[in-house]
Amino acid sequence: MSSFTLSTEIRFGKDALDSLAQYAGRRALVVTDSFLATTDVFATLVRILGPHVTVFDQVLPNPTIALIGQGLAQYLQARPEVVVAYGGGSPIDAAKAMHKGALEAGLAAPEGLVVVPTTSGSGSEVTGFSVITDEATHAKIPMVSPDLLPKVAVLDARAVVGVPPRTTADSGMDVITHATEAYVATTASDFTDACAEKAAQLAFAHLTRCFTHGDDLEARTRMHSASTLAAIAFDNAGLGIVHSLAHALGGRFPVAHGRLNAILLPHVIAYNAERSEHAAAKYAWLGHLAGSSATGTRAGVVSCVARINKINAELGIGPGIKECGVDPADVRPHLDELARTAMADGCTATNPVVPTHTDLVALLRQIL
């Protein structure tokens, strides 16, 4: 038996942020980063919540175990009735881990966790995942628990209008990767496929518009929907070795997760398609959703890869690790270690092809 679960209430559309008025006057802890805490939309959020707001704005990219401990201490001191995460993947992941810690201490906010995403990328607003970095080993640790599922997700395009083009590109390619990997995952179903297909179709159609015209509310709204749909898909179906390899690389080298996904994705599609007819057929259909008229599975896979490479080029994402600011010579000594880390990653288990250590090393070499 399989199952499909969506526990988070999703509020979307014009002025969705105003729905936070239901928490007005409650003790609220808002988790964000130092930049987002200075924005106009954040000021609006705090005004809606009212006078009893505590702000933890110390979240950094790739939140560490130590940072979670710091935030949890403030959480326990504030004794909030509701926790609001405002940000991209890092503030959301931090808020989830803090809330989980408070829950285990018996001191969690009774109104639960509300998430207002400021990027269209991680999809953390509807998943039971949180990724925390171990500062000692540099490894990214995926936490998975139903306790990490937010109670409410608020999708308001106003929160993403000011996102810089580079962040739009990285987070947008994270969406496409989520949809693609969930679509071919070993535990995919009709229900996850429906979400993954729609997410991919929306992202293929609207991502570059968001990159070139960041104030286009319609395009931003559609990408916001794509991000959440892709996350619903992977939360139920799992991911694959694009994410495993990106987690390993991102734990050691300072490159945005979405950018690593973007450069790895075409290579992993080709790798999986060569070894799994089922995966190849699905990739071919994604190529069709991206606008290809190619006939036949092989041509469809080629068109899918070509479309992703074209989007990467339009977003200014280079084909290799060098274009991410990392010297390939710095990566080569760590290839075996990175492959071992990726092999042990939880995302590897649902990849459509069971990789070998040698396979993972070869994939890493391709982006050098």
Secondary structure, 3 states (H helix, E strand, C coil): CCCCCCCCEEEECCCHHHHHHHHCCCCEEEECCCCHHHCHHHHHHHHHHCCCEEEECCCCCCCEHHHHHHHHHHHHHHCCCEEEEEECHHHHHHHHHHHHHHHHCCCCCCCCEEEEECCCCCCHHHCCEEEEECCCCCCEEEEECHHHCCCEEEECHHHCCCCCHHHHHHHHHHHHHHHHHHHHCCCCCHHHHHHHHHHHHHHHHHHHHHHHCCCCHHHHHHHHHHHHHHHHHHHHHCCCHHHHHHHHHHHHCCCCHHHHHHHHHHHHHHHHHHHCHHHHHHHHHHHHHCCCCCCCHHHHHHHHHHHHHHHHHHCCCCCCHHHHCCCHHHHHHHHHHHHHHHHHCHHHHHCCCCCCHHHHHHHHHHCC
